[in-house]
Amino acid sequence: MAIVYQTDKRSGITYAYESISYWDKDKRQSRSKRTLIGRVDHNTGEIVSTDGRGRKSHEEHTVTKRGPVPSVQTSRYFYGATYLLDEIGANTGITEDLKACFPDKYHQILSIAYYLVLEDNAPLYRFEKWSHLHKHPYGQNITSQRSSDLFASITEDAKYKFFQLQGKRRTEKEFWAYDITTISSQSELLRQVQYGWNKESDPLPQLNLALVFGETSNLPFYYRKLAGNIPDSKTVRKLLADLDVLGFSKVKLVMDRGFYSQENINALLKNHLKFLVSVKMSLTFVRKELDAIYDGFRSFEHYSEKYQLYGRTVRTTWHYTQHRPYKGDTLTQSRRIYIHFYYNIDRAAEDEKAFDRKLINLRRELESGKRLPEHEKQYQTYFETKTTPKRGTKVTVKEEAVNKAKRYFGFFALMTNETMDAIAALELYRNKDVVEKAFGNLKERLNLRRTLVSSEQSLDGKLFVEFVALVYLSYIKKQMQDTDLSKKYTLQGVLDQLDVIECFEAPGKEPRIGELLNKQKEIYEKLGVTPPASL
């Protein structure tokens, strides 16, 4: 005999059945018989007994009204902050999409996400204390073992379905910022933990986490973990394949210069996707286009007072190539692109001072005879040396080489296939820092600077719940910025103001909300949420 659970797709109700296997003598085969025991209470996880006569049919057609329900015991909880997250989940579709993808687990996922948002940098083993004090979707404690089991049960298929549902709620007209961060780990059991270039100079091996953010919504809708030794530029084509699987054909990507390569630009053009990417000034074709407008670049008409720099746009041609194995040839075409050039006087001065300091150190190394192997190329590029028995080593600077290097100080460039002016492109690119802020939230507030899990399944599941928590944090921060709430409060300050609001429950009575101050009502309203009220 075994207990079998089945969730009704229409009502979302999970039913428990008693399954008994027996031998059918007539048909000479093993068969099973299921008897309905009851439905599973989504708050407590307990089986509510039923006689099975017509109750399932009745419950399927009963529409559950949103809002508080009478309590079965007397209790008092902190409710103001979790109520905020309830409403945000409804507004963004997070709750609805999680329920569609994880019908049996979404309450637990939400409760852990709430905990991560509200308790700054708190480890999961402290969830029990927080659970006793707060009203939250799951309504009971989630032990460390239970959270590990939950993480391990989150499947790739369900995650992709959630990405798809959330992505469809974002407008495809907006640009999507794409970036990668590193997460250190001491585990030797995770296959993707490798030594690579760590952006925070952490000596530990790492895995990389790629994240896609909507620049208008300021909300993330996709992430992927990958091996820690994979360069950023090698990830773009896999991203495009994933977005295609998710059904997003009209994509606009904003990326840092680490993602630039000829192969990536060709892949973006092949898929007819829009992009804005930073490019290195050392690229030959970039310098060639700048040289053509260099002399008149710093004219008054090209100066932006807002950003205190000069900006100009050049329309040029990209030599597109596409290898076609099925035809045995390579297609070559000319595609229109734009390069936006910018010159910042302050940046140029800083670059020049840093370069001069480097030249001084290089000359000292040559004169003292303490040459470093890693500097040999720079010695040859910028200096001429003559050594005689009487005068020793004489070092002369190659002025022409130095002037050539300094020619491009203070310049940076963006490349795109979307028609826009230089300042509009700059503003769009600078909005990409929403991803950097999100990485900060993941590592600091959500306690993901170093992963402590030791199994692949647990890591995958934990990353997903952290991602859900990040959506809530991103929504709150965006609303705070748009309504100037950030000028009066920090993020933690806002949550602390609401977290003191209580909810009182008694048997047979509707929940009652504690007193609300005007400043608390103002916070709710500026965050786009109607303040809670007792019924």
N, C-alpha and C positions, 0 to 999 in steps of 0.2 A: 504494500500500500504506500502511496506517495501523494504529496500535496502538489498540485499543478496550478499555476497562475496564468490567467489570460486577460488581456486588456481589450475592452470593447473600443474599436476605433471611433465610433460615432460619439459616444458619451464620455470616453476617457476613463471609465470606471474599470478597476481591476477586480476580477472575480477569482475566488479560490475554489478548487475542485478536489475531491478525493478520488484518486485514480487507483483502480484495483485491476491487476492482470490475472487472467484465468485461461484455462485450456478449454477450447470449444471442441467437445468430442464429435459432434456431428460434422463440423467442417474441418476437423483435425488441424487446427491452427491456434496459435496464441492470440488472445484478444484482450482488450481492456475496456473497463466501464468507468465512466466518470459521473460523480454525483456532486451537485452544487452544494458547497458548504456555506458560502456567504461572500460578501464583498469586502475588499481591503480598504480600511479607513486611510485616506491619503495623509492625514496628519499624524496618526499614531503608528501606522503600519500593522495594526491589529485586524484580525478577521472578524467582521460583524456578521453574526449568524443570521441565516434566512431560511424560510421553509421552501424557497425555490418555486412557489406556485405563482407565476406571473410577476414576481417582483422585478426580475431582470428587465422584462419588457417595459414595466412601468418606469424604471429608473432610466432606461435609454431615452425615453421621450420627455424626461423631466429636465427643464432648463435650470441650471444652477445659477442663482442670482449672486452677483458680485457684492461683497460687503460682509460685515461682521455677522457671526452666528452666535446664538446663545451658548454660554459656557456651561460645562458640566462640573466645574469646581471653582472655588473662590481663589483668585490669584491677582497679582499686580505685577505688571511688566513695564520696562521701558519700551516705548513704542514709536516715538516721534521720528527717529532716524530710519528705522526699518520700514515705517509707513512711507517715508520719502522714497525708499528703494522699491517698495511695492508699486508705487505710482509711476516711477521711472520705467520699471519693467513693463508696465502696461503701455506707456506712451511709446516706447521704442520697439515693442513687440518681442522683447527678450523672453518674457514669461511664456507667451503664446508659442514662440518658436522652440523653446526648450521643452515645453510640454509635448509638442508634436514630435520631437526627436528623441526625448527621454521620458516617456509617459510614466514610468515607474520610479524614476530617479530625480526628476526635475526639482522637487521640493528640497532634496538634500543638496543638490548643486547650488540652488539659490541660497540656501542657508549658509553654506560655506563661503560663497561669494560675498554675501552680506557681511559676514564676519571679517573677511579680508579687507573689505572696503572700510568698515567702521573702526576696526582695531589696527592702528598703524603699526606695521612691521611686527605683528604678533604671530608666534608659532601656533600651529594647529592644535597642539596638546592643551592649549588654554581655552579651546572652544567650549568645554563643559561649563566653565564659570560664566562665560558670556551667554550661553544658552539658557542658564537658569534665570538670568536677569532680563532677557529680551524676548519679545514676541517676534517670532520669525517663521518662515514658511513651513519648515519641517516640524517645528514645535517640540522637539526633544533632542537629547544629546546625541552627538555623532562621535563615537570613540575613535581613537587613532586607527585601530584595526578596521573599523567600519569605513572610515574615510579612505584608507588604503584599498579596501575592496571596491569602493565606489570608483576611485580613480582607475583601477584596473579594468572595470567593467565598461568604461567609455570607449566605444568603438570608433574606428576611422570613418565608417559609413555614416554613423549618426553625426559626427563632427562636420563632415562635408555637407550633410543636409542642413545643419544649422548655419554654416557659412552661406549656403545658397539662399536660405530664407532671409537671413540678415542682409545679405548683399542686395537682394531685390528691394529692400526697404530704403536703400541709398539711391540717390539719383545717379544715373549713368552719365549725366552731363558734367559732373564734377571731375576734377583731376583726383587721382588716387596716389598718395605719397607712399613710396616703397623704400624700406631701409632694413638693415640687419644689425643686431647687437650680439654680444657674446655673453654666455652664462658659464661661469667656472664650475667645475665639479671635481671632487676627489674620488668619485666612484670608478672602479676598474671594470665594472660589469656593463656599463653603458657603451654600446658599440660606436655611437657617434661622438663620444667624447674624445677629442684629438687635440694635439698641440697645433696651434695656428697663431696668426697675428692677432693678439688680444688688444682691443681698442682701449682697455683700461690698464694695460701693463700688468695684469695679474699673471704670475708665473705658473698658475695651475693649468692643466689641460681644460678644454672647453667644448661646448657645443654652441652652434649659432642659432639664433631665432630671427626669422624673417617676419615682417609685419606690414600689412597694407591698411592705410587709413584714408578715409574720405576727407578731402581738404575743406569742403563746405560743411559737412555734418560734424567733422572733428571726431568721428567715431570709427573704431576699427571694425573690420568684418572678416578678416582672414589672417591666419598666421601659419607658419610651417617651421618645424625644427629641422636642422641639417647638420652635417658633420662640421666640427670646429675648424678643420683645415681647408675648407672650400672657400676660394676667393669670392668676393661679392659679385664680380662680373660673370662668374660661372652659373649664377642662380637665376638669371633673368628668363632664359628660355624655359626652364622648369616652371617658373611662375606663370608664364604665358600659357603653358599647357594646362596648369591647374585652373586658371581662370576660364579657359575654354571648357574644361570639364564641368565647372560650376555654371556654365551658360552665359558668361559675360563676354559678349563680342565687341561692344563699343567701350573700349577701355582707354583711359588717358592716364599715363603714369608720369610722376615727378620723381627723379632719382638723383643721387649724388654722383660725383665723378668716378667713384669706385666701381660703378655699374657700367661705365662706358667701355665699349669695345666695338670694332667693326662688325663682328658677328651679331652682337646684340642689336645694333641699329638696323642691320639687315633683317633680323628676325622681327623687329617691331614693324618695319615697313612692309615685310611680307604679309603680316597679319592685319595690315591697314589700321594700325593702332596709332594714336596720338601720344607724343612724349615730350617731355622737357627734361633735359639732362645736363648736368654740369660737365664741362670738358676741360682738360688740362691745357694750359697755355703753351706747353712744350710741344704739342702736336704740330707737325709741319703745315698742314692745311689750315689750321686755326691761325697760326702766325702769318701765313701768306695773306689771308683775308684782312687781318688787322693792319698789316703793313700798307695795304692799299689806301687806308683811311687814317693812318697814324698821324700825319702832320697836322691835320685839322681837327683831331679828335677832341682836344680840350677847348672847344669853343663855347661861348656863353650859352648858345641856343641848345646845347646838348646837356646842360647842367640841371640836375634835379635838386632843388632846395630841400625837399622832404628827406631824401636819402643822402644828401651831401656827396654826390658823385656824378660822374659823366657817364652817359649811356647812349650807345648807337647800335643800330641793327643793320646787318648785311644779309641780303638774299643771295644764296649761292646754290651750288649743285652737289648732291651726294651721288657718288658712283656706286649704285646698287648692284649687288651680285647675288645670284641665287643658283646654287648647284642643283641640277635636276637629274638625279640618278636614273629615273625612269626613261629619260630621253638621252642620257649619256652626254649632256652638255652643261654649260654654265650660261645662264641668262644675265645679260648686263643691260642696265637702264640708267637714265639720269633722273633723279628724284629731287624735287625742290625742298630745300631746308632753309632755316634762318639761324644765323649766329648773332646773339646779343652780346655785345662787348661792354664792359664797365671799367671805369678807372676811378680809383679812390686815392686821393692825395695822401691822406694819413697812412693808409696801408702801404703805399709806395715808399714813404719815408721809413716806416718800420722795417720793410723788406730790405731796404738799402743799408740801414744800420746793422741789421743782423748779418747781411752778406759781407759787409766790411769787417765785422768782428771775426767772421769765419776766415777771411783772407789773412788777417793778422795772425791768427793761430796757425794757419797753414805755412805762412812764411817763417814763423818761429821754429816750426818743426824742421823745415828745410835748412835753416841757418844753423841749427843746433845739431843737425845730423840725426835727429830722432824721427826718422820718417816712419809713417804708419802705412802698412800695406793697403788698408781700405781707402786711403786718401791718394793713392798713386795717380788715379785718373784726374783728380782735381789739380794735383801738382802740375801735371803735363798740360792741362787746359789753361791755367791762369798764370804760370810762372816759367821763367827761363833761369836755369842755374848754371853757373860756371865755378869750377873748383880749381884753385891753384895752390901750390905748396906754401907760398908766402902769404897770400891774402885770404886763404881759406875759401869758403863757399860764398859766392855773391849771388843774390836772388833778385831778379828783375820781374816786375809785374807786366803781363801782356795786356796793355791798355785796351786794345781792340777787343779782346775776348771778354774783358771785364765790362766794357761798355755795351757789348752785345747782350750779356746776361742781364744787365740793369735796364735794358730797353723795355722789358715787359713787366718790370716791377709795378705793383699797384693795379694790374689788369686781372680780370677774371672773365669767364665766358660761359654762356648757356646756349645749348643747341636745341632746336625744336622743329617739328614739321607742322606746327599750328600757327596760324597767322595772329600775331599780337605785337604790340610795341615793346620796347626794351623795359620800361618801368613796370608794365603789367606782368611781364615774364619774371621780373625780379621779385615782385610781390608774391606771385604764385610760388616761386621757388622758396622764398623765405617762410612761407606758410608750412613748408615741409618740416619745420622744427616741431610740429605737433607730434611727429613720430619720436623725435628725441625726447620730448617731455613724457611720452607714453613709456619709453624705455626706462626713464627715471622712475616713473610710477611703479613699473613692474619690479624693478630691482630694489627700490627703497621702501615704498609704502607696502607693496605686496610681497616683500621678503623673498625676492627671486634673484638676488645677486649671485648666490651660489646655491645650486640645487643639492638637496640632501637625500633624494630618493636613490635607490639602488637598482630598480628594475625598469625596463623599457615601458611596460604597460602603466606602471604607477606614474612615471614621468609624463607620459602622454596625457593621462587623465588629469594630473595636477596642472599641467600647462593649460589645458582647456578651461578648467575652473578659474585659474588666474586670468585667462583671457576674458571670461564672462565678467569677472570683477572689474577688469580694465574698461569694459564698455560703460559700466556705471560711473566709474571715476571720470572718464572722459566726458560723459554727458554733464556731470555736475560742474566740472571745470569750465566747459564751454559756456554753460548758462551763467556761471559766476562772472566770466569775462564779458559776455555780451550785455549783461545788466549792471555792470560796474560793482557787483557784489564783492568782487575780489579786492576792491579798494578799502573795504571795511573789515573783511574777514579773510583769514586763511581758510584753506579747505578743511583742516581739522577744526578750526573755529566754528565753521558753519555746522559741521556734523555734531560738535559738542553742544551747540545751542539747541539743536533739535533732539538730541539723545536723552535729555532730561525729562521729556514729556512722557507721562505715564498713561497706561491703559489699565482700567480696573474691570475685572470680570467676576461675576457671581452666578451661581446656578439659576437657570431660568430667566436671566436678565441679559439684555443686550449690553455689549461692552461700553464702558464710559471712558471718555478721554479726559485727561487732566487739564488744568488751566493752561491756556495759550496766551503768551505775551504778544503785544503788537509787533515787536521785532521778530518774533518767531513766525508770525503770519506773513510778514514781509519777506522773510527768507523763502518760505514755501512758494509764495507768489512769483518771486523773481526766478525761482528754479522751475517755474512752469507747472506747479503742483497746487491743487486745491487743498487748503489746510484741513486736517482731520476734524471731525465733529462727532459728538455722541448722538446716538439716535434716540 
